[in-house]
Amino acid sequence: MKRFDEILHNGYSQSFEVTKVLFHEKTEHQDLVIFDTPIYGRVMALDNIVQVTTRDEYVYHEMLTHVPVLAKGDVTDVLIIGGGDGGILREALRHKSIERATMVELDRSVVDLSLEYLPEISNGAFDDPRTDLVIADGVKFVAETDKRFDVIIVDSTDPIGPGEVLFTESFYADCHRCLKDGGVLVTQNGVPFYQGDEVTNTYQRMGKSFVDNGFYTAVVPTYVGGMMALGWGTDDGEMRNVDVETLNQRFQAASLTTRYYTPEVHKAAFALPQFIIDLCI
Ligand code: SAM
């Protein structure tokens, strides 16, 4: 393979020069390829859609983790749905307040191959005694578990294939049930410029269960099309309004070193461009 072309949107694709293919097979659930590139380092794609690159992974993993954890404060129990590469798990476990990180990943191969070919993404997080890795369908787990969580992070593939069930009204309702009072759900919700219907669908479906639901944004270069939407759902309508001073105190207390997240970026991320606001109907 000399190039990897991702065709996620009709009539448009992004193309990577490939210097080496390290793995390419169909797992029990999806087609998995891992390859090296001159510009984005090592890349993993599932069903031909870029999932993670060693060059820009920090943006997404920091924003999908530190925004809910620092907005909520005093987080002890986190549930991660998906996230097989371990990046979210790594960022979550940097918070000393977290006593248990339950990760429910459908495809064991993604974990195993990420550990083999992309170990720096999880950076030992799977071996942390606080980690509880469950290989299962996330939709089944939240429907059946009697555990409760302060934060639920859905780090899923897009709503095609195995990830589709993680964008449904019933899934969000079950996530709501699994949250402790005042807990918060955040989700990977695509790039609104191309996937506007994902914003509208999530807004309507999450709105059935949560008092305050909406989005915040981050710019991930390999999730092409401008800013990416991250879903937000909580019954604590004030959580999104935590002031920068409080976020700074929590950020300093957690002694996090980041490359994208700052308390100011956190606050700004909730200021949505009009075209995204218009999709929330
Ligand atoms: N950061 C990426 C993104 O924004 O698209 C997601 C990366 S992570 C590798 C996505 C993970 O979701 C994969 O490991 C995949 O196996 C997992 N996944 C997909 N459907 C799932 C389901 N129904 N339950 C649990 N995990 C699922």
Residues whose N, C-alpha, C, O or C-beta is under 5 A from the ligand:
A	BS01	SAM	V50 Q51 I81 G82 G83 G84 D85 V104 E105 L106 D107 V110 A136 D137 G138 V139 D155 S156 T157 D158 P162 G163 Q188
